[in-house]
Amino acid sequence: MMTLQDRCLGLPYLERLNLCSALQESILQERMERRHPRPSRCGVLTALMEETIGETIPSKSRETRFVWARAMVVYQLRQEGFTLMEIGRMMGMHHSSVFHLEGKMKDALMYSFAYRDVIDIWKQFQNRIQDDIQRGTTQDLICV
């Protein structure tokens, strides 16, 4: 059985040269992405939510305003087609917590008269998302 090195050395010179340049470009691209990682869609939405509420959202806080903020981000990600597992990985929580937050937000939208303050923040958040998309930033297209 031939090793990968033997296979590469068995290629004609020009093919080896093309392979080496392609690998070099790939390595350079990977290094650049590590230095300047693109924000995930979750990160973009979390930043927009933080702008909306005017403060940083701690990941483990149980304060009501932060729980609702995370619920809105989760709900938006679900609307964009992400799975419970993907959202859980992005937000650092278990998929069952994601499911719970999504249900919480669905209830708030269904019974809007009981959750007026939450609905107001939700509308502001949606407006920020639309503004971000209209600005034509590349961030709104990440992971979508």
N, CA, C and O atoms as CSV, one atom per row, in Angstrom:
chain,resi,resn,atom,element,x,y,z
A,1,MET,N,N,0.836,-1.176,0.000
A,1,MET,CA,C,0.000,0.000,0.000
A,1,MET,C,C,0.886,1.246,0.000
A,1,MET,O,O,1.822,1.358,0.792
A,2,MET,N,N,0.576,2.172,-0.894
A,2,MET,CA,C,1.379,3.387,-1.036
A,2,MET,C,C,0.967,4.435,-0.005
A,2,MET,O,O,-0.216,4.600,0.294
A,3,THR,N,N,1.941,5.125,0.522
A,3,THR,CA,C,1.645,6.217,1.440
A,3,THR,C,C,1.277,7.455,0.632
A,3,THR,O,O,1.480,7.504,-0.581
A,4,LEU,N,N,0.748,8.429,1.306
A,4,LEU,CA,C,0.374,9.678,0.657
A,4,LEU,C,C,1.599,10.368,0.072
A,4,LEU,O,O,1.531,10.956,-1.007
A,5,GLN,N,N,2.709,10.296,0.781
A,5,GLN,CA,C,3.941,10.923,0.296
A,5,GLN,C,C,4.403,10.259,-1.001
A,5,GLN,O,O,4.819,10.939,-1.939
A,6,ASP,N,N,4.327,8.922,-1.048
A,6,ASP,CA,C,4.724,8.207,-2.264
A,6,ASP,C,C,3.819,8.575,-3.436
A,6,ASP,O,O,4.288,8.738,-4.563
A,7,ARG,N,N,2.529,8.703,-3.167
A,7,ARG,CA,C,1.594,9.079,-4.221
A,7,ARG,C,C,1.908,10.470,-4.757
A,7,ARG,O,O,1.893,10.693,-5.967
A,8,CYS,N,N,2.192,11.406,-3.853
A,8,CYS,CA,C,2.509,12.776,-4.268
A,8,CYS,C,C,3.802,12.807,-5.077
A,8,CYS,O,O,3.890,13.510,-6.083
A,9,LEU,N,N,4.797,12.052,-4.645
A,9,LEU,CA,C,6.076,12.028,-5.360
A,9,LEU,C,C,5.947,11.348,-6.716
A,9,LEU,O,O,6.752,11.596,-7.614
A,10,GLY,N,N,4.944,10.497,-6.870
A,10,GLY,CA,C,4.714,9.824,-8.142
A,10,GLY,C,C,4.019,10.705,-9.173
A,10,GLY,O,O,3.939,10.334,-10.344
A,11,LEU,N,N,3.517,11.861,-8.760
A,11,LEU,CA,C,2.855,12.770,-9.695
A,11,LEU,C,C,3.883,13.468,-10.575
A,11,LEU,O,O,5.025,13.674,-10.163
A,12,PRO,N,N,3.476,13.830,-11.783
A,12,PRO,CA,C,4.369,14.630,-12.632
A,12,PRO,C,C,4.684,15.972,-11.950
A,12,PRO,O,O,3.944,16.444,-11.086
A,13,TYR,N,N,5.790,16.556,-12.363
A,13,TYR,CA,C,6.306,17.762,-11.718
A,13,TYR,C,C,5.271,18.897,-11.679
A,13,TYR,O,O,5.078,19.503,-10.625
A,14,LEU,N,N,4.610,19.195,-12.789
A,14,LEU,CA,C,3.651,20.306,-12.825
A,14,LEU,C,C,2.450,20.058,-11.906
A,14,LEU,O,O,1.953,20.982,-11.262
A,15,GLU,N,N,1.995,18.819,-11.851
A,15,GLU,CA,C,0.873,18.502,-10.965
A,15,GLU,C,C,1.277,18.647,-9.501
A,15,GLU,O,O,0.502,19.138,-8.680
A,16,ARG,N,N,2.505,18.213,-9.178
A,16,ARG,CA,C,3.007,18.392,-7.817
A,16,ARG,C,C,3.107,19.871,-7.459
A,16,ARG,O,O,2.758,20.273,-6.348
A,17,LEU,N,N,3.586,20.680,-8.404
A,17,LEU,CA,C,3.719,22.108,-8.187
A,17,LEU,C,C,2.346,22.748,-7.947
A,17,LEU,O,O,2.201,23.569,-7.042
A,18,ASN,N,N,1.341,22.380,-8.748
A,18,ASN,CA,C,-0.022,22.888,-8.564
A,18,ASN,C,C,-0.606,22.457,-7.220
A,18,ASN,O,O,-1.263,23.244,-6.539
A,19,LEU,N,N,-0.362,21.206,-6.848
A,19,LEU,CA,C,-0.846,20.694,-5.572
A,19,LEU,C,C,-0.217,21.454,-4.410
A,19,LEU,O,O,-0.898,21.815,-3.450
A,20,CYS,N,N,1.085,21.694,-4.505
A,20,CYS,CA,C,1.781,22.431,-3.437
A,20,CYS,C,C,1.262,23.858,-3.310
A,20,CYS,O,O,1.065,24.344,-2.196
A,21,SER,N,N,1.038,24.531,-4.423
A,21,SER,CA,C,0.545,25.908,-4.344
A,21,SER,C,C,-0.883,25.945,-3.801
A,21,SER,O,O,-1.232,26.858,-3.053
A,22,ALA,N,N,-1.708,24.970,-4.164
A,22,ALA,CA,C,-3.075,24.916,-3.637
A,22,ALA,C,C,-3.066,24.670,-2.134
A,22,ALA,O,O,-3.838,25.281,-1.396
A,23,LEU,N,N,-2.191,23.774,-1.681
A,23,LEU,CA,C,-2.084,23.508,-0.246
A,23,LEU,C,C,-1.573,24.737,0.505
A,23,LEU,O,O,-2.048,25.050,1.597
A,24,GLN,N,N,-0.613,25.418,-0.082
A,24,GLN,CA,C,-0.069,26.607,0.555
A,24,GLN,C,C,-1.149,27.686,0.695
A,24,GLN,O,O,-1.256,28.317,1.746
A,25,GLU,N,N,-1.939,27.898,-0.341
A,25,GLU,CA,C,-3.030,28.870,-0.271
A,25,GLU,C,C,-4.049,28.480,0.794
A,25,GLU,O,O,-4.559,29.330,1.523
A,26,SER,N,N,-4.335,27.187,0.873
A,26,SER,CA,C,-5.290,26.694,1.860
A,26,SER,C,C,-4.778,26.932,3.282
A,26,SER,O,O,-5.539,27.337,4.161
A,27,ILE,N,N,-3.502,26.682,3.498
A,27,ILE,CA,C,-2.909,26.885,4.821
A,27,ILE,C,C,-2.919,28.363,5.190
A,27,ILE,O,O,-3.236,28.717,6.325
A,28,LEU,N,N,-2.576,29.226,4.241
A,28,LEU,CA,C,-2.580,30.659,4.502
A,28,LEU,C,C,-3.990,31.160,4.821
A,28,LEU,O,O,-4.174,31.975,5.726
A,29,GLN,N,N,-4.979,30.670,4.075
A,29,GLN,CA,C,-6.369,31.056,4.320
A,29,GLN,C,C,-6.815,30.623,5.713
A,29,GLN,O,O,-7.475,31.383,6.422
A,30,GLU,N,N,-6.458,29.411,6.101
A,30,GLU,CA,C,-6.818,28.904,7.425
A,30,GLU,C,C,-6.177,29.745,8.528
A,30,GLU,O,O,-6.819,30.035,9.537
A,31,ARG,N,N,-4.929,30.134,8.343
A,31,ARG,CA,C,-4.247,30.973,9.332
A,31,ARG,C,C,-4.930,32.328,9.451
A,31,ARG,O,O,-5.099,32.848,10.554
A,32,MET,N,N,-5.321,32.899,8.315
A,32,MET,CA,C,-5.989,34.199,8.342
A,32,MET,C,C,-7.335,34.113,9.069
A,32,MET,O,O,-7.694,35.024,9.815
A,33,GLU,N,N,-8.070,33.038,8.858
A,33,GLU,CA,C,-9.362,32.874,9.515
A,33,GLU,C,C,-9.199,32.705,11.014
A,33,GLU,O,O,-10.057,33.140,11.783
A,34,ARG,N,N,-8.101,32.072,11.443
A,34,ARG,CA,C,-7.853,31.934,12.872
A,34,ARG,C,C,-7.518,33.273,13.503
A,34,ARG,O,O,-7.915,33.550,14.635
A,35,ARG,N,N,-6.789,34.101,12.773
A,35,ARG,CA,C,-6.416,35.416,13.296
A,35,ARG,C,C,-7.612,36.347,13.370
A,35,ARG,O,O,-7.772,37.082,14.344
A,36,HIS,N,N,-8.439,36.320,12.364
A,36,HIS,CA,C,-9.614,37.190,12.281
A,36,HIS,C,C,-10.851,36.332,12.055
A,36,HIS,O,O,-11.397,36.316,10.952
A,37,PRO,N,N,-11.301,35.616,13.086
A,37,PRO,CA,C,-12.460,34.753,12.874
A,37,PRO,C,C,-13.712,35.571,12.576
A,37,PRO,O,O,-13.939,36.631,13.160
A,38,ARG,N,N,-14.507,35.058,11.663
A,38,ARG,CA,C,-15.773,35.712,11.349
A,38,ARG,C,C,-16.738,35.472,12.504
A,38,ARG,O,O,-16.762,34.385,13.080
A,39,PRO,N,N,-17.515,36.461,12.835
A,39,PRO,CA,C,-18.497,36.238,13.890
A,39,PRO,C,C,-19.579,35.286,13.386
A,39,PRO,O,O,-19.970,35.336,12.220
A,40,SER,N,N,-20.052,34.431,14.265
A,40,SER,CA,C,-21.125,33.521,13.878
A,40,SER,C,C,-22.433,34.309,13.821
A,40,SER,O,O,-22.512,35.430,14.324
A,41,ARG,N,N,-23.431,33.732,13.220
A,41,ARG,CA,C,-24.738,34.394,13.147
A,41,ARG,C,C,-25.257,34.646,14.559
A,41,ARG,O,O,-25.880,35.675,14.821
A,42,CYS,N,N,-25.005,33.723,15.452
A,42,CYS,CA,C,-25.415,33.883,16.842
A,42,CYS,C,C,-24.734,35.109,17.451
A,42,CYS,O,O,-25.369,35.888,18.162
A,43,GLY,N,N,-23.457,35.272,17.172
A,43,GLY,CA,C,-22.726,36.427,17.686
A,43,GLY,C,C,-23.261,37.738,17.149
A,43,GLY,O,O,-23.358,38.728,17.874
A,44,VAL,N,N,-23.609,37.736,15.868
A,44,VAL,CA,C,-24.164,38.941,15.245
A,44,VAL,C,C,-25.499,39.293,15.887
A,44,VAL,O,O,-25.735,40.449,16.238
A,45,LEU,N,N,-26.372,38.301,16.042
A,45,LEU,CA,C,-27.685,38.563,16.636
A,45,LEU,C,C,-27.564,38.971,18.100
A,45,LEU,O,O,-28.306,39.835,18.567
A,46,THR,N,N,-26.639,38.358,18.820
A,46,THR,CA,C,-26.434,38.722,20.219
A,46,THR,C,C,-25.958,40.172,20.324
A,46,THR,O,O,-26.395,40.913,21.205
A,47,ALA,N,N,-25.065,40.568,19.422
A,47,ALA,CA,C,-24.592,41.960,19.424
A,47,ALA,C,C,-25.742,42.921,19.123
A,47,ALA,O,O,-25.842,43.980,19.742
A,48,LEU,N,N,-26.601,42.559,18.187
A,48,LEU,CA,C,-27.764,43.400,17.883
A,48,LEU,C,C,-28.714,43.487,19.074
A,48,LEU,O,O,-29.283,44.544,19.348
A,49,MET,N,N,-28.880,42.373,19.775
A,49,MET,CA,C,-29.746,42.374,20.958
A,49,MET,C,C,-29.136,43.230,22.063
A,49,MET,O,O,-29.850,43.950,22.761
A,50,GLU,N,N,-27.818,43.152,22.221
A,50,GLU,CA,C,-27.157,43.981,23.228
A,50,GLU,C,C,-27.315,45.463,22.907
A,50,GLU,O,O,-27.489,46.279,23.813
A,51,GLU,N,N,-27.257,45.817,21.629
A,51,GLU,CA,C,-27.515,47.207,21.226
A,51,GLU,C,C,-28.955,47.601,21.559
A,51,GLU,O,O,-29.220,48.723,21.992
A,52,THR,N,N,-29.873,46.667,21.351
A,52,THR,CA,C,-31.290,46.948,21.582
A,52,THR,C,C,-31.575,47.208,23.059
A,52,THR,O,O,-32.266,48.169,23.400
A,53,ILE,N,N,-31.041,46.351,23.937
A,53,ILE,CA,C,-31.343,46.515,25.363
A,53,ILE,C,C,-30.349,47.440,26.061
A,53,ILE,O,O,-30.590,47.869,27.189
A,54,GLY,N,N,-29.241,47.748,25.402
A,54,GLY,CA,C,-28.294,48.702,25.949
A,54,GLY,C,C,-27.339,48.160,26.992
A,54,GLY,O,O,-26.731,48.941,27.723
A,55,GLU,N,N,-27.186,46.856,27.084
A,55,GLU,CA,C,-26.211,46.264,28.005
A,55,GLU,C,C,-25.768,44.895,27.511
A,55,GLU,O,O,-26.431,44.264,26.687
A,56,THR,N,N,-24.630,44.453,28.034
A,56,THR,CA,C,-24.071,43.160,27.650
A,56,THR,C,C,-24.892,42.038,28.270
A,56,THR,O,O,-25.318,42.131,29.421
A,57,ILE,N,N,-25.109,40.980,27.500
A,57,ILE,CA,C,-25.909,39.849,27.975
A,57,ILE,C,C,-24.966,38.781,28.533
A,57,ILE,O,O,-24.241,38.142,27.770
A,58,PRO,N,N,-24.967,38.581,29.856
A,58,PRO,CA,C,-24.136,37.505,30.401
A,58,PRO,C,C,-24.735,36.149,30.032
A,58,PRO,O,O,-25.956,35.998,29.987
A,59,SER,N,N,-23.879,35.170,29.771
A,59,SER,CA,C,-24.372,33.889,29.252
A,59,SER,C,C,-25.097,33.044,30.291
A,59,SER,O,O,-25.929,32.216,29.921
A,60,LYS,N,N,-24.815,33.222,31.559
A,60,LYS,CA,C,-25.424,32.355,32.571
A,60,LYS,C,C,-26.362,33.076,33.535
A,60,LYS,O,O,-26.860,32.458,34.477
A,61,SER,N,N,-26.610,34.348,33.327
A,61,SER,CA,C,-27.458,35.103,34.242
A,61,SER,C,C,-28.912,34.640,34.145
A,61,SER,O,O,-29.414,34.348,33.060
A,62,ARG,N,N,-29.577,34.581,35.302
A,62,ARG,CA,C,-30.985,34.199,35.328
A,62,ARG,C,C,-31.912,35.393,35.480
A,62,ARG,O,O,-33.116,35.231,35.682
A,63,GLU,N,N,-31.349,36.594,35.383
A,63,GLU,CA,C,-32.193,37.780,35.472
A,63,GLU,C,C,-33.173,37.778,34.298
A,63,GLU,O,O,-32.823,37.419,33.173
A,64,THR,N,N,-34.390,38.184,34.586
A,64,THR,CA,C,-35.471,38.099,33.606
A,64,THR,C,C,-35.128,38.781,32.291
A,64,THR,O,O,-35.373,38.220,31.223
A,65,ARG,N,N,-34.568,39.979,32.354
A,65,ARG,CA,C,-34.291,40.709,31.112
A,65,ARG,C,C,-33.268,39.988,30.247
A,65,ARG,O,O,-33.339,40.057,29.020
A,66,PHE,N,N,-32.318,39.298,30.868
A,66,PHE,CA,C,-31.315,38.574,30.097
A,66,PHE,C,C,-31.869,37.253,29.559
A,66,PHE,O,O,-31.508,36.825,28.463
A,67,VAL,N,N,-32.736,36.617,30.324
A,67,VAL,CA,C,-33.372,35.383,29.851
A,67,VAL,C,C,-34.214,35.685,28.618
A,67,VAL,O,O,-34.173,34.945,27.636
A,68,TRP,N,N,-34.983,36.784,28.671
A,68,TRP,CA,C,-35.809,37.159,27.522
A,68,TRP,C,C,-34.939,37.538,26.327
A,68,TRP,O,O,-35.278,37.220,25.187
A,69,ALA,N,N,-33.837,38.206,26.575
A,69,ALA,CA,C,-32.939,38.585,25.476
A,69,ALA,C,C,-32.396,37.335,24.789
A,69,ALA,O,O,-32.371,37.259,23.560
A,70,ARG,N,N,-31.962,36.351,25.584
A,70,ARG,CA,C,-31.470,35.095,24.992
A,70,ARG,C,C,-32.596,34.362,24.267
A,70,ARG,O,O,-32.367,33.754,23.221
A,71,ALA,N,N,-33.811,34.416,24.816
A,71,ALA,CA,C,-34.955,33.755,24.178
A,71,ALA,C,C,-35.225,34.359,22.801
A,71,ALA,O,O,-35.545,33.638,21.856
A,72,MET,N,N,-35.097,35.668,22.692
A,72,MET,CA,C,-35.328,36.327,21.404
A,72,MET,C,C,-34.261,35.946,20.382
A,72,MET,O,O,-34.567,35.736,19.208
A,73,VAL,N,N,-33.023,35.859,20.823
A,73,VAL,CA,C,-31.943,35.442,19.921
A,73,VAL,C,C,-32.180,34.003,19.466
A,73,VAL,O,O,-32.041,33.689,18.284
A,74,VAL,N,N,-32.538,33.132,20.407
A,74,VAL,CA,C,-32.822,31.725,20.077
A,74,VAL,C,C,-33.974,31.641,19.076
A,74,VAL,O,O,-33.880,30.922,18.081
A,75,TYR,N,N,-35.042,32.362,19.331
A,75,TYR,CA,C,-36.207,32.314,18.451
A,75,TYR,C,C,-35.847,32.784,17.040
A,75,TYR,O,O,-36.273,32.184,16.052
A,76,GLN,N,N,-35.064,33.855,16.955
A,76,GLN,CA,C,-34.642,34.355,15.641
A,76,GLN,C,C,-33.783,33.317,14.915
A,76,GLN,O,O,-33.949,33.107,13.713
A,77,LEU,N,N,-32.879,32.677,15.629
A,77,LEU,CA,C,-32.046,31.648,15.004
A,77,LEU,C,C,-32.891,30.476,14.510
A,77,LEU,O,O,-32.630,29.923,13.442
A,78,ARG,N,N,-33.907,30.100,15.294
A,78,ARG,CA,C,-34.803,29.012,14.857
A,78,ARG,C,C,-35.575,29.428,13.607
A,78,ARG,O,O,-35.797,28.614,12.711
A,79,GLN,N,N,-35.986,30.706,13.548
A,79,GLN,CA,C,-36.699,31.205,12.371
A,79,GLN,C,C,-35.798,31.181,11.142
A,79,GLN,O,O,-36.285,31.051,10.019
A,80,GLU,N,N,-34.505,31.305,11.344
A,80,GLU,CA,C,-33.554,31.292,10.237
A,80,GLU,C,C,-33.142,29.869,9.844
A,80,GLU,O,O,-32.351,29.688,8.918
A,81,GLY,N,N,-33.674,28.862,10.544
A,81,GLY,CA,C,-33.468,27.488,10.120
A,81,GLY,C,C,-32.400,26.700,10.855
A,81,GLY,O,O,-32.075,25.587,10.442
A,82,PHE,N,N,-31.847,27.237,11.923
A,82,PHE,CA,C,-30.848,26.497,12.684
A,82,PHE,C,C,-31.540,25.441,13.540
A,82,PHE,O,O,-32.674,25.638,13.978
A,83,THR,N,N,-30.860,24.325,13.778
A,83,THR,CA,C,-31.419,23.264,14.606
A,83,THR,C,C,-31.177,23.580,16.079
A,83,THR,O,O,-30.380,24.453,16.423
A,84,LEU,N,N,-31.886,22.849,16.940
A,84,LEU,CA,C,-31.706,23.031,18.380
A,84,LEU,C,C,-30.266,22.750,18.791
A,84,LEU,O,O,-29.695,23.468,19.612
A,85,MET,N,N,-29.687,21.705,18.217
A,85,MET,CA,C,-28.304,21.340,18.548
A,85,MET,C,C,-27.322,22.422,18.108
A,85,MET,O,O,-26.404,22.765,18.853
A,86,GLU,N,N,-27.507,22.957,16.910
A,86,GLU,CA,C,-26.609,24.011,16.406
A,86,GLU,C,C,-26.678,25.253,17.288
A,86,GLU,O,O,-25.652,25.837,17.639
A,87,ILE,N,N,-27.888,25.645,17.637
A,87,ILE,CA,C,-28.052,26.826,18.480
A,87,ILE,C,C,-27.441,26.576,19.853
A,87,ILE,O,O,-26.775,27.446,20.414
A,88,GLY,N,N,-27.671,25.391,20.384
A,88,GLY,CA,C,-27.080,25.045,21.677
A,88,GLY,C,C,-25.569,25.150,21.654
A,88,GLY,O,O,-24.963,25.685,22.583
A,89,ARG,N,N,-24.956,24.639,20.591
A,89,ARG,CA,C,-23.492,24.728,20.474
A,89,ARG,C,C,-23.039,26.180,20.375
A,89,ARG,O,O,-22.066,26.575,21.017
A,90,MET,N,N,-23.743,26.974,19.570
A,90,MET,CA,C,-23.354,28.374,19.380
A,90,MET,C,C,-23.501,29.189,20.663
A,90,MET,O,O,-22.680,30.060,20.951
A,91,MET,N,N,-24.555,28.900,21.432
A,91,MET,CA,C,-24.834,29.707,22.618
A,91,MET,C,C,-24.297,29.093,23.904
A,91,MET,O,O,-24.401,29.694,24.973
A,92,GLY,N,N,-23.723,27.901,23.804
A,92,GLY,CA,C,-23.151,27.270,24.988
A,92,GLY,C,C,-24.193,26.768,25.969
A,92,GLY,O,O,-24.034,26.903,27.182
A,93,MET,N,N,-25.258,26.189,25.438
A,93,MET,CA,C,-26.298,25.639,26.307
A,93,MET,C,C,-26.805,24.317,25.740
A,93,MET,O,O,-26.536,23.984,24.585
A,94,HIS,N,N,-27.524,23.584,26.541
A,94,HIS,CA,C,-28.079,22.301,26.127
A,94,HIS,C,C,-29.249,22.542,25.176
A,94,HIS,O,O,-29.953,23.547,25.281
A,95,HIS,N,N,-29.447,21.600,24.242
A,95,HIS,CA,C,-30.524,21.796,23.262
A,95,HIS,C,C,-31.904,21.853,23.918
A,95,HIS,O,O,-32.815,22.472,23.368
A,96,SER,N,N,-32.076,21.224,25.077
A,96,SER,CA,C,-33.372,21.299,25.749
A,96,SER,C,C,-33.623,22.710,26.298
A,96,SER,O,O,-34.768,23.157,26.360
A,97,SER,N,N,-32.567,23.401,26.691
A,97,SER,CA,C,-32.706,24.796,27.127
A,97,SER,C,C,-33.105,25.674,25.950
A,97,SER,O,O,-33.904,26.599,26.097
A,98,VAL,N,N,-32.549,25.381,24.791
A,98,VAL,CA,C,-32.895,26.118,23.576
A,98,VAL,C,C,-34.377,25.899,23.266
A,98,VAL,O,O,-35.093,26.844,22.934
A,99,PHE,N,N,-34.828,24.659,23.376
A,99,PHE,CA,C,-36.234,24.324,23.130
A,99,PHE,C,C,-37.138,25.091,24.094
A,99,PHE,O,O,-38.176,25.614,23.690
A,100,HIS,N,N,-36.747,25.158,25.355
A,100,HIS,CA,C,-37.532,25.871,26.367
A,100,HIS,C,C,-37.615,27.364,26.043
A,100,HIS,O,O,-38.690,27.957,26.125
A,101,LEU,N,N,-36.492,27.966,25.679
A,101,LEU,CA,C,-36.485,29.394,25.358
A,101,LEU,C,C,-37.322,29.692,24.116
A,101,LEU,O,O,-38.007,30.712,24.045
A,102,GLU,N,N,-37.255,28.792,23.145
A,102,GLU,CA,C,-38.074,28.985,21.937
A,102,GLU,C,C,-39.557,28.951,22.293
A,102,GLU,O,O,-40.333,29.778,21.814
A,103,GLY,N,N,-39.949,27.998,23.128
A,103,GLY,CA,C,-41.342,27.910,23.555
A,103,GLY,C,C,-41.789,29.129,24.341
A,103,GLY,O,O,-42.920,29.592,24.198
A,104,LYS,N,N,-40.903,29.639,25.162
A,104,LYS,CA,C,-41.179,30.846,25.944
A,104,LYS,C,C,-41.472,32.036,25.024
A,104,LYS,O,O,-42.394,32.815,25.263
A,105,MET,N,N,-40.673,32.151,23.978
A,105,MET,CA,C,-40.857,33.253,23.032
A,105,MET,C,C,-42.132,33.067,22.206
A,105,MET,O,O,-42.832,34.037,21.918
A,106,LYS,N,N,-42.432,31.827,21.826
A,106,LYS,CA,C,-43.679,31.563,21.093
A,106,LYS,C,C,-44.891,31.976,21.927
A,106,LYS,O,O,-45.833,32.577,21.412
A,107,ASP,N,N,-44.857,31.644,23.229
A,107,ASP,CA,C,-45.956,32.033,24.113
A,107,ASP,C,C,-46.100,33.549,24.185
A,107,ASP,O,O,-47.210,34.079,24.149
A,108,ALA,N,N,-44.976,34.237,24.285
A,108,ALA,CA,C,-45.016,35.697,24.366
A,108,ALA,C,C,-45.617,36.292,23.102
A,108,ALA,O,O,-46.391,37.247,23.177
A,109,LEU,N,N,-45.272,35.743,21.940
A,109,LEU,CA,C,-45.815,36.252,20.687
A,109,LEU,C,C,-47.297,35.907,20.539
A,109,LEU,O,O,-48.065,36.677,19.962
A,110,MET,N,N,-47.692,34.751,21.061
A,110,MET,CA,C,-49.087,34.333,20.952
A,110,MET,C,C,-49.987,35.158,21.886
A,110,MET,O,O,-51.101,35.528,21.517
A,111,TYR,N,N,-49.495,35.437,23.087
A,111,TYR,CA,C,-50.264,36.185,24.077
A,111,TYR,C,C,-49.629,37.558,24.279
A,111,TYR,O,O,-49.201,37.902,25.380
A,112,SER,N,N,-49.574,38.329,23.207
A,112,SER,CA,C,-48.857,39.600,23.217
A,112,SER,C,C,-49.419,40.608,24.217
A,112,SER,O,O,-48.682,41.460,24.713
A,113,PHE,N,N,-50.721,40.522,24.520
A,113,PHE,CA,C,-51.310,41.456,25.472
A,113,PHE,C,C,-50.715,41.279,26.868
A,113,PHE,O,O,-50.671,42.236,27.641
A,114,ALA,N,N,-50.262,40.085,27.200
A,114,ALA,CA,C,-49.687,39.823,28.519
A,114,ALA,C,C,-48.182,40.109,28.568
A,114,ALA,O,O,-47.600,40.208,29.648
A,115,TYR,N,N,-47.566,40.239,27.410
A,115,TYR,CA,C,-46.122,40.436,27.341
A,115,TYR,C,C,-45.784,41.689,26.533
A,115,TYR,O,O,-44.923,41.643,25.655
A,116,ARG,N,N,-46.446,42.793,26.818
A,116,ARG,CA,C,-46.269,44.003,26.009
A,116,ARG,C,C,-44.817,44.482,25.973
A,116,ARG,O,O,-44.307,44.832,24.908
A,117,ASP,N,N,-44.152,44.499,27.124
A,117,ASP,CA,C,-42.770,44.987,27.159
A,117,ASP,C,C,-41.834,44.079,26.369
A,117,ASP,O,O,-40.904,44.558,25.721
A,118,VAL,N,N,-42.075,42.774,26.420
A,118,VAL,CA,C,-41.259,41.824,25.647
A,118,VAL,C,C,-41.490,42.040,24.149
A,118,VAL,O,O,-40.544,42.020,23.362
A,119,ILE,N,N,-42.734,42.243,23.766
A,119,ILE,CA,C,-43.070,42.453,22.353
A,119,ILE,C,C,-42.440,43.744,21.847
A,119,ILE,O,O,-41.981,43.798,20.706
A,120,ASP,N,N,-42.411,44.787,22.676
A,120,ASP,CA,C,-41.769,46.041,22.263
A,120,ASP,C,C,-40.281,45.830,21.974
A,120,ASP,O,O,-39.761,46.321,20.972
A,121,ILE,N,N,-39.614,45.109,22.846
A,121,ILE,CA,C,-38.188,44.831,22.631
A,121,ILE,C,C,-38.010,43.953,21.394
A,121,ILE,O,O,-37.072,44.152,20.623
A,122,TRP,N,N,-38.907,42.982,21.202
A,122,TRP,CA,C,-38.844,42.104,20.034
A,122,TRP,C,C,-38.954,42.922,18.739
A,122,TRP,O,O,-38.215,42.678,17.785
A,123,LYS,N,N,-39.861,43.876,18.711
A,123,LYS,CA,C,-40.033,44.721,17.517
A,123,LYS,C,C,-38.781,45.565,17.263
A,123,LYS,O,O,-38.354,45.713,16.118
A,124,GLN,N,N,-38.198,46.113,18.321
A,124,GLN,CA,C,-36.958,46.880,18.166
A,124,GLN,C,C,-35.834,45.994,17.636
A,124,GLN,O,O,-35.048,46.410,16.784
A,125,PHE,N,N,-35.771,44.769,18.151
A,125,PHE,CA,C,-34.761,43.804,17.714
A,125,PHE,C,C,-34.942,43.470,16.236
A,125,PHE,O,O,-33.965,43.418,15.488
A,126,GLN,N,N,-36.170,43.245,15.816
A,126,GLN,CA,C,-36.450,42.946,14.411
A,126,GLN,C,C,-36.083,44.128,13.518
A,126,GLN,O,O,-35.562,43.937,12.419
A,127,ASN,N,N,-36.350,45.340,13.983
A,127,ASN,CA,C,-35.974,46.533,13.220
A,127,ASN,C,C,-34.460,46.639,13.074
A,127,ASN,O,O,-33.962,47.019,12.014
A,128,ARG,N,N,-33.729,46.306,14.133
A,128,ARG,CA,C,-32.259,46.339,14.055
A,128,ARG,C,C,-31.746,45.302,13.054
A,128,ARG,O,O,-30.799,45.562,12.313
A,129,ILE,N,N,-32.368,44.145,13.040
A,129,ILE,CA,C,-31.963,43.105,12.085
A,129,ILE,C,C,-32.205,43.596,10.662
A,129,ILE,O,O,-31.346,43.434,9.795
A,130,GLN,N,N,-33.371,44.196,10.415
A,130,GLN,CA,C,-33.674,44.714,9.084
A,130,GLN,C,C,-32.724,45.834,8.682
A,130,GLN,O,O,-32.296,45.902,7.530
A,131,ASP,N,N,-32.392,46.712,9.624
A,131,ASP,CA,C,-31.427,47.783,9.338
A,131,ASP,C,C,-30.064,47.206,8.991
A,131,ASP,O,O,-29.388,47.691,8.084
A,132,ASP,N,N,-29.664,46.165,9.718
A,132,ASP,CA,C,-28.376,45.520,9.467
A,132,ASP,C,C,-28.353,44.905,8.070
A,132,ASP,O,O,-27.342,44.981,7.372
A,133,ILE,N,N,-29.449,44.306,7.671
A,133,ILE,CA,C,-29.535,43.704,6.342
A,133,ILE,C,C,-29.522,44.788,5.261
A,133,ILE,O,O,-28.852,44.640,4.239
A,134,GLN,N,N,-30.256,45.867,5.486
A,134,GLN,CA,C,-30.309,46.942,4.498
A,134,GLN,C,C,-28.983,47.672,4.346
A,134,GLN,O,O,-28.672,48.188,3.272
A,135,ARG,N,N,-28.193,47.716,5.430
A,135,ARG,CA,C,-26.869,48.328,5.333
A,135,ARG,C,C,-25.966,47.528,4.412
A,135,ARG,O,O,-24.950,48.030,3.931
A,136,GLY,N,N,-26.345,46.271,4.169
A,136,GLY,CA,C,-25.570,45.443,3.255
A,136,GLY,C,C,-24.308,44.881,3.866
A,136,GLY,O,O,-23.340,44.606,3.158
A,137,THR,N,N,-24.309,44.709,5.175
A,137,THR,CA,C,-23.127,44.151,5.806
A,137,THR,C,C,-23.016,42.685,5.440
A,137,THR,O,O,-24.011,42.041,5.107
A,138,THR,N,N,-21.818,42.168,5.501
A,138,THR,CA,C,-21.625,40.749,5.226
A,138,THR,C,C,-22.023,39.926,6.426
A,138,THR,O,O,-22.244,38.722,6.295
A,139,GLN,N,N,-22.123,40.545,7.607
A,139,GLN,CA,C,-22.441,39.802,8.804
A,139,GLN,C,C,-23.822,39.169,8.758
A,139,GLN,O,O,-24.038,38.108,9.344
A,140,ASP,N,N,-24.763,39.812,8.063
A,140,ASP,CA,C,-26.116,39.266,8.033
A,140,ASP,C,C,-26.215,38.014,7.169
A,140,ASP,O,O,-27.241,37.335,7.193
A,141,LEU,N,N,-25.183,37.698,6.418
A,141,LEU,CA,C,-25.217,36.520,5.561
A,141,LEU,C,C,-24.420,35.358,6.134
A,141,LEU,O,O,-24.430,34.266,5.565
A,142,ILE,N,N,-23.741,35.570,7.231
A,142,ILE,CA,C,-22.896,34.533,7.816
A,142,ILE,C,C,-23.761,33.388,8.331
A,142,ILE,O,O,-24.730,33.613,9.056
A,143,CYS,N,N,-23.415,32.189,7.963
A,143,CYS,CA,C,-24.065,30.961,8.447
A,143,CYS,C,C,-25.542,30.878,8.092
A,143,CYS,O,O,-26.277,30.119,8.724
A,144,VAL,N,N,-25.989,31.622,7.116
A,144,VAL,CA,C,-27.411,31.544,6.739
A,144,VAL,C,C,-27.513,30.816,5.431
A,144,VAL,O,O,-28.614,30.629,4.913
